[in-house]
C-alpha cells in the first residue's frame, strides 16, 4: 500500500469515527442494555413469566373479556408476543362487512395482559425495556417522518466504513499490536494500545453489528416503506407477496353468523401436539364470528433445533380441519431465512443468558473502543505546531463528546430508580416520566460536565455516581415490591433476579474502576 493510500485510509477512518462517535456510543450502550429488554420489563412490572407462557394462556376467556370492550364480529384479530412477558400486542382490523370509505380505516392496536385480560394503549403500557430498545436506533427522534431511523442508519453505515478502514490501516501490525500495552507511556500510546487491542477482540462483533444494523435500519425500516408506497401503491398484501415466497392465504366473509361454541385453546393444543418443541408466539383469528372463521397458530422452533424459520397451522374454526400448513422444520425460503439470520445475529436472543452476557461485554468493549479512539484523535492534535484556536476547538469537541457519552451510565441507573419508585404516582404516565427524567437529566448532567471541562473528573464522577445509583436499584425493588434477590431466587423469578444481580455486578465493576483511576501527571 502506498503512503498516499495509507494516509487517505487513516484520515478517513479518523474523520468518520469522530463524526459518528457520540451517536455510535449511545447506540452501543443502549443496545447493550436492550439485550436484557425482557428482563427489564419483567423487573419493572413485577411480572415473572415462563418460557412457554403464550401457549398456556386461556384465549377462550380472553376473547370473552375482549368482547365486553370491543366489537369483534366480522374482523380479523391478532395476538402477537414479540417480548417475553405477560403482555401481547393485539390488533383488531376494521369491520369487513362495511363498505370501505375513501379515507382508509385504521386498525385498532393495543396491548393485552394475558394474565389479567386488561387492555392498555401503547402509551400506557410503555416500559423501560421499550425505551432503551427504541433509543438504540433513535426512534424518539421520529418527529419528522423517519428522521431517527435515518440517523441510526447513517451511523451504522459510517461505522461499517470505519471498521473496514481501521482493519486496512492496522493490517500490517494487527497481530503484533494486539500483544502490546504500555501503561507507563504517554497518553497517545496508552489510548492507541487499548484501542487496537480491544478493537481486535471485538472486531467480528463490531463488523457483524455494522452490517446487520445497516440492513435492519436502512434496508428494512427506511427503504421498504417507500417501495411499498410507490411500487405497490400501498397495497400491503401484494407487497408481502413480493417479499415472501410462501403462499399467502386469504379468507373472505361468508356473511352468515356462527352461533356455535369454539375453543381457541384446542387449536393451540393441536399445534403443540404436532410440533411439541414449537415456541408459539402468535394467534390470528380471521372473520371472527362468521361462518367462514379461520384460526392460525404460528411459532418458531427452539433455536437449538433450528436457527431460522417459522411454522403455522391454519384451521377452519367451524369443523377444526387444517386448511393450511407450513412446517417450521423443513426448508425455509431465502427471503425469510436471510432476514431471520440477520435478526438473530443482531438481537443475540438465540443462546440464553450466556450469549446475552457475551454480547453485553462486547458491547461495552465497543463503547471503550469508541472513547479511546476519540482520545487518540485529541492527543494526536494537541501539539505545539497546531494553532491554538484549533487545539481549543478540539479540546471542547472531545469534552462535549465525553460528557454526553459518559453521563448516560448514571442516568440509566437513575431512571431505573425513579420508574420503580414513582411511576404509579406520576400523572403524565410512565412514558412521560421516563422521557422527562432521562432526557432532561441527561441534558443537565452533560451540561455540568461540559462546563467543568475536565475529562478525568467526568469519567470518575460518572462511574462513581452510576455505581452508587446502581446499588440502589435492587434495594428499591426489594423495598417497593418485596422481591429481594434471595426471594426471587427462591421463587424462581429468573428474569427479576437477573436484573438485580446485573446492577450489583455492574456497580461493583464500575466502583473497582473508580478506585483504579488516577490522574496522570503532565
C-alpha positions in Angstrom: 0.0 0.0 0.0 1.4 3.4 -1.0 1.8 6.1 1.6 -0.8 8.2 -0.1 -3.5 5.5 0.1 -2.5 4.7 3.7 -2.9 8.4 4.6 -6.2 8.6 2.9 -7.4 5.5 4.7 -6.0 6.7 8.1 -7.6 10.1 7.9 -10.9 8.7 6.5 -11.0 6.3 9.5 -10.3 9.1 12.0 -12.8 11.5 10.5 -15.6 9.0 10.0 -15.1 7.8 13.6 -15.2 11.3 15.0 -18.3 12.3 13.1 -20.3 9.3 14.5 -18.6 8.7 17.8 -21.2 10.2 20.2 -24.2 8.8 18.4 -22.4 5.4 18.0 -21.7 5.3 21.7 -25.3 5.9 22.5 -26.3 3.1 20.1 -24.0 0.6 21.6 -24.6 1.5 25.2 -28.4 1.4 25.0 -28.2 -1.5 22.6 -26.2 -3.5 25.2 -28.8 -2.6 27.9 -31.5 -3.8 25.4 -30.2 -7.3 25.4 -32.0 -7.5 28.7 -35.2 -6.0 27.5 -37.4 -8.9 28.5 -35.8 -8.9 32.0 -36.1 -5.2 32.4 -39.9 -5.4 31.6 -40.4 -8.3 34.0 -38.4 -6.4 36.7 -40.3 -3.2 36.1 -43.8 -4.6 36.0 -43.0 -7.3 38.6 -44.4 -10.0 36.3 -42.3 -13.1 36.1 -43.1 -15.5 33.2 -42.2 -18.9 31.9 -40.7 -19.7 28.5 -43.9 -21.2 27.1 -46.3 -18.6 28.7 -48.1 -17.6 25.5 -49.2 -21.2 24.7 -50.6 -21.6 28.2 -52.9 -18.6 28.0 -56.7 -19.3 28.1 -57.7 -17.5 24.9 -61.3 -18.6 25.2 -61.7 -16.5 28.4 -59.6 -13.7 27.0 -61.8 -13.2 23.9 -64.9 -13.2 26.0 -63.3 -10.5 28.1 -62.4 -8.5 24.9 -65.9 -8.7 23.6 -67.1 -6.6 26.5 -64.9 -3.7 25.4 -64.6 -4.1 21.6 -66.8 -5.1 18.7 -65.1 -8.2 17.3 -67.5 -9.7 14.8 -66.5 -9.7 11.2 -63.0 -8.6 12.0 -59.6 -10.1 12.0 -57.9 -10.4 15.4 -54.2 -10.9 16.0 -52.3 -11.6 19.2 -48.6 -11.4 18.9 -45.9 -11.7 21.6 -42.6 -10.2 20.5 -41.3 -9.8 24.0 -41.1 -12.5 26.7 -43.7 -11.4 29.3 -47.3 -11.3 30.2 -48.2 -8.6 27.5 -49.1 -9.3 23.9 -49.6 -6.9 21.0 -53.2 -7.0 19.9 -54.5 -5.8 16.5 -58.2 -5.7 15.5 -58.9 -4.9 11.8 -61.7 -2.7 10.6 -65.0 -4.5 10.0 -65.1 -6.4 6.7 -68.8 -6.2 6.2 -68.8 -2.4 6.0 -68.1 -0.7 2.6 -64.7 0.9 2.8 -64.7 4.7 2.8 -62.4 6.9 0.8 -60.4 7.6 3.9 -58.5 4.4 4.9 -59.9 3.0 8.1 -57.4 2.5 10.8 -57.0 -0.8 12.7 -57.3 -0.9 16.5 -54.0 -1.5 18.2 -53.4 -2.0 21.9 -51.6 -4.2 24.4 -53.3 -7.0 26.3 -52.2 -8.5 29.6 -52.5 -12.3 29.0 -52.9 -12.9 32.7 -55.4 -10.3 33.9 -57.0 -9.7 30.4 -56.7 -6.0 30.9 -56.0 -3.9 27.8 -53.8 -0.8 27.6 -52.9 1.7 24.9 -49.3 1.6 23.8 -48.6 4.9 25.6 -49.9 3.5 28.9 -48.0 0.2 28.6 -44.7 1.9 27.8 -41.7 0.4 29.7 -38.1 1.0 30.3 -37.2 -2.0 28.2 -39.1 -0.5 25.2 -37.5 2.9 25.9 -33.9 1.7 25.7 -34.6 -0.7 22.8 -36.0 2.2 20.8 -33.3 4.7 21.9 -30.6 2.5 20.4 -31.9 3.3 16.9 -33.1 6.8 17.8 -36.8 6.1 17.4 -37.6 9.0 19.7 -36.3 11.4 17.1 -39.0 10.4 14.6 -40.8 13.7 14.9 -40.4 14.4 11.2 -41.1 11.1 9.4 -38.2 8.6 9.7 -35.5 11.1 10.9 -34.4 9.0 13.8 -34.2 5.8 11.8 -32.3 7.7 9.1 -29.8 9.0 11.5 -29.2 5.5 13.0 -28.9 4.0 9.5 -26.3 6.6 8.5 -24.3 6.0 11.7 -24.4 2.2 11.1 -23.2 2.7 7.5 -20.3 5.0 8.6 -19.5 2.6 11.4 -19.1 -0.2 8.9 -16.9 2.1 6.9 -14.8 2.9 10.0 -14.4 -0.8 10.8 -13.2 -1.6 7.3 -10.7 1.3 7.1 -9.5 0.5 10.6 -8.6 -3.0 9.6 -6.8 -1.7 6.5 -4.8 0.9 8.5 -3.7 -1.6 11.1 -3.4 -4.7 8.8 0.4 -4.9 8.8 0.8 -4.7 12.6 -2.6 -6.1 13.6 -1.1 -9.2 15.2 1.9 -7.7 16.9 0.0 -4.6 18.1 -2.6 -6.9 19.8 0.0 -8.0 22.4 1.4 -4.6 23.1 0.3 -2.5 26.1 2.4 0.3 27.6 0.6 1.8 30.6 3.6 3.9 31.6 4.0 5.6 28.3 2.5 8.9 27.1 -1.3 9.2 26.7 -1.4 8.7 23.0 0.5 5.4 23.3 -1.8 4.2 26.1 -5.0 5.0 24.2 -3.6 3.6 20.9 -2.6 0.3 22.6 -6.0 -0.1 24.3 -7.9 1.0 21.1 -6.1 -1.5 18.9 -6.2 -4.5 21.3 -9.8 -4.2 22.3 -10.8 -3.3 18.7 -9.3 -6.6 17.5 -11.1 -8.5 20.2 -14.4 -7.0 19.3 -13.8 -6.8 15.5 -16.1 -9.7 14.4 -18.8 -8.5 16.7 -18.5 -4.9 15.5 -18.4 -5.9 11.8 -21.5 -8.1 12.3 -23.4 -5.3 14.1 -22.4 -2.8 11.5 -23.8 -5.0 8.7 -26.9 -6.2 10.4 -27.7 -2.7 11.9 -27.3 -1.1 8.5 -29.6 -3.7 6.9 -32.3 -3.6 9.6 -32.4 0.2 9.7 -31.7 1.3 6.1 -33.0 -1.7 4.2 -35.8 -2.9 6.4 -37.2 0.3 8.1 -36.3 3.1 5.6 -36.3 1.6 2.1 -39.2 -0.8 2.4 -42.0 1.8 3.2 -41.2 4.0 0.1 -41.1 0.8 -2.1 -44.5 -0.3 -0.8 -45.8 3.2 -1.4 -44.5 3.9 -4.9 -44.2 0.5 -6.5 -47.2 -1.3 -4.8 -49.5 1.7 -4.3 -49.7 1.0 -0.6 -51.1 -2.5 -1.3 -49.8 -4.3 1.7 -50.9 -7.8 0.6 -49.2 -7.5 -2.8 -46.1 -6.1 -1.2 -45.9 -9.0 1.3 -46.4 -11.5 -1.6 -43.5 -10.0 -3.4 -41.3 -10.2 -0.3 -42.4 -13.7 0.8 -42.1 -16.8 -1.4 -44.6 -18.6 0.7 -48.2 -18.6 -0.4 -50.5 -16.1 1.3 -54.0 -17.4 2.2 -57.0 -15.1 2.4 -60.4 -15.8 3.8 -63.5 -13.9 2.8 -66.6 -13.3 4.9 -69.4 -15.7 4.2 -71.9 -13.2 5.6 -73.6 -15.7 8.0 -73.1 -15.5 11.7 -71.9 -18.6 13.5 -73.6 -19.2 16.9 -71.9 -22.4 18.0 -69.1 -22.9 20.6 -65.5 -22.8 19.6 -62.4 -23.5 21.7 -59.4 -21.5 20.5 -57.3 -23.2 23.1 -57.9 -26.5 21.3 -56.2 -25.2 18.2 -53.1 -24.3 20.2 -53.1 -27.7 21.8 -53.3 -29.4 18.3 -50.4 -27.3 17.1 -48.4 -28.3 20.2 -49.2 -32.0 19.7 -48.0 -31.8 16.1 -44.8 -29.9 17.0 -44.1 -30.3 20.7 -41.0 -28.1 20.6 -42.5 -25.2 18.7 -42.4 -21.9 20.6 -45.9 -20.5 19.9 -46.0 -16.7 19.9 -48.8 -15.7 17.6 -52.6 -16.4 17.2 -54.6 -14.9 14.4 -58.4 -15.2 14.0 -59.9 -14.4 10.6 -63.6 -13.4 10.2 -64.4 -13.6 13.9 -68.0 -14.7 14.5 -68.5 -15.5 10.8 -69.4 -18.9 9.3 -66.1 -18.8 7.4 -64.0 -18.2 10.5 -60.4 -19.5 10.5 -57.7 -19.7 13.2 -54.0 -19.5 12.6 -51.4 -20.6 15.2 -47.8 -19.6 14.5 -44.5 -20.0 16.2 -40.8 -20.8 15.6 -38.6 -23.8 16.5 -36.4 -23.7 19.5 -33.0 -22.2 18.4 -31.2 -25.4 19.4 -33.4 -27.3 16.9 -33.4 -24.8 14.0 -31.9 -21.4 13.8 -34.3 -19.8 11.3 -37.8 -20.1 10.0 -41.3 -20.1 11.3 -44.2 -22.5 11.1 -48.0 -22.4 11.4 -51.2 -24.4 11.2 -54.4 -22.7 9.9 -57.7 -24.3 11.0 -61.2 -24.0 9.8 -62.7 -22.9 13.1 -66.1 -24.4 12.4 -65.1 -28.0 11.7 -61.5 -28.0 13.0 -59.9 -29.1 9.8 -56.4 -28.0 8.9 -56.6 -25.9 5.7 -53.0 -24.6 5.5 -49.7 -25.8 7.0 -46.2 -24.6 7.0 -43.7 -27.0 8.6 -41.1 -25.0 10.6 -38.6 -27.8 10.4 -38.5 -28.0 6.6 -36.7 -25.8 4.1 -37.0 -22.1 4.7 -37.3 -19.5 1.9 -34.3 -17.4 1.0 -36.0 -14.1 2.0 -37.3 -15.4 5.3 -34.1 -17.2 6.1 -31.7 -14.4 5.3 -33.8 -11.9 7.3 -34.0 -14.3 10.3 -30.3 -14.8 10.3 -29.6 -11.1 10.4 -32.1 -10.6 13.1 -30.8 -13.4 15.2 -27.3 -12.2 14.9 -28.3 -8.7 15.8 -30.6 -9.4 18.7 -28.4 -12.2 20.3 -31.5 -14.0 21.5 -30.6 -17.5 20.4 -28.2 -18.6 23.2 -29.7 -17.9 26.6 -28.0 -15.8 29.3 -24.5 -16.9 28.3 -25.0 -15.4 24.8 -26.5 -12.2 26.3 -23.5 -11.8 28.6 -21.1 -12.2 25.7 -23.0 -9.6 23.6 -23.2 -7.2 26.6 -19.5 -7.4 27.4 -18.5 -7.0 23.7 -20.9 -4.0 23.5 -19.2 -2.3 26.4 -15.8 -3.1 24.8 -17.0 -1.3 21.7 -18.0 1.7 23.8 -14.5 1.8 25.2 -13.0 1.5 21.7 -15.1 4.5 20.6 -14.0 6.6 23.6 -10.3 5.6 23.2 -10.5 6.5 19.5 -11.8 10.0 20.3 -9.0 10.5 22.9 -6.3 9.3 20.4 -7.7 11.9 18.0 -7.4 14.6 20.6 -3.9 13.8 21.9 -2.6 13.4 18.4 -3.7 17.0 17.6 -2.7 18.5 21.0 0.8 19.6 19.8 2.7 22.9 19.7 2.7 23.0 15.9 -1.1 23.0 15.9 -2.7 26.6 16.0 -4.0 27.5 19.4 -7.6 28.0 18.2 -7.7 24.5 16.6 -6.4 23.0 19.9 -9.1 24.8 21.9 -11.8 23.6 19.4 -10.6 20.0 19.5 -10.5 20.1 23.3 -14.0 21.5 23.5 -15.3 19.0 21.0 -13.9 16.0 22.9 -15.0 17.4 26.2 -18.6 17.6 24.8 -18.4 14.0 23.4 -17.1 12.7 26.7 -19.8 14.5 28.8 -22.6 13.2 26.5 -21.3 9.6 26.4 -20.2 9.0 30.0 -23.2 10.7 31.6 -25.6 8.2 30.1 -24.5 5.5 32.6 -25.6 7.3 35.8 -28.8 8.5 34.0 -29.6 4.9 33.2 -29.4 3.9 36.8 -31.3 6.9 37.9 -34.2 6.3 35.5 -34.5 2.7 36.8 -34.8 4.0 40.4 -37.4 6.7 39.5 -39.6 4.3 37.5 -39.6 1.7 40.2 -40.4 4.1 43.0 -42.6 6.8 41.4 -44.1 5.6 38.1 -47.5 4.7 39.6 -47.9 8.2 41.1 -47.0 10.3 38.0 -50.0 11.9 36.4 -48.5 12.2 32.9 -48.0 8.5 32.6 -44.9 6.3 32.6 -43.7 7.2 29.1 -43.7 10.9 30.0 -41.9 10.2 33.3 -39.2 8.2 31.5 -38.7 10.9 28.9 -38.6 13.8 31.4 -36.3 12.1 33.8 -33.9 10.6 31.3 -33.6 13.4 28.7 -33.7 16.4 31.0 -31.4 14.7 33.5 -29.0 13.7 30.7 -29.0 17.3 29.5 -28.4 18.7 32.9 -25.5 16.4 33.9 -23.9 16.6 30.5 -24.1 20.4 30.6 -22.4 20.4 34.1 -19.6 18.2 32.8 -19.1 20.4 29.7 -18.8 23.5 31.9 -16.5 21.7 34.3 -14.3 20.8 31.3 -12.3 18.1 33.0 -12.4 14.7 31.2 -10.8 12.9 34.2 -13.5 14.4 36.5 -16.2 13.5 34.0 -15.0 9.9 33.8 -14.6 9.4 37.6 -17.8 11.2 38.6 -19.9 9.3 36.0 -18.6 5.9 37.2 -18.9 6.7 40.9 -22.4 8.2 40.6 -23.6 5.4 38.3 -22.3 2.7 40.7 -23.9 4.3 43.8 -27.3 4.6 42.0 -26.8 1.1 40.5 -26.5 -0.4 44.0 -29.8 1.3 44.9 -31.7 -0.3 42.0 -32.1 -3.8 43.6 -32.6 -2.1 47.0 -35.5 -0.1 45.6 -37.0 -3.2 44.0 -36.9 -5.0 47.4 -38.5 -2.1 49.2 -41.2 -1.4 46.7 -42.2 -5.0 45.7 -40.6 -7.2 48.3 -38.7 -9.0 45.6 -35.2 -9.1 47.2 -32.6 -11.1 45.2 -32.8 -14.0 47.6 -36.6 -14.0 47.4 -36.7 -14.1 43.6 -34.0 -16.8 43.6 -36.1 -18.9 45.9 -39.3 -18.4 43.9 -37.7 -19.0 40.6 -38.3 -15.5 39.2 -35.3 -15.7 36.9 -35.8 -12.5 35.0 -36.2 -10.3 38.0 -33.3 -12.0 39.8 -31.1 -11.5 36.7 -31.8 -7.7 36.6 -31.0 -7.2 40.3 -27.7 -9.2 40.0 -26.9 -7.3 36.8 -27.0 -4.0 38.6 -25.0 -5.3 41.5 -22.2 -6.7 39.3 -22.2 -3.7 37.0 -21.9 -1.3 40.0 -19.1 -3.4 41.6 -17.2 -3.3 38.3 -17.6 0.5 37.9 -16.6 1.1 41.5 -13.5 -1.0 41.0 -12.5 1.1 38.0 -13.1 4.3 40.0 -10.5 3.2 42.6 -8.0 2.3 39.9 -8.4 5.7 38.2 -5.5 8.1 38.9 -4.8 11.4 37.2 -1.7 11.1 35.1 1.0 13.7 35.7 1.5 16.1 32.8 
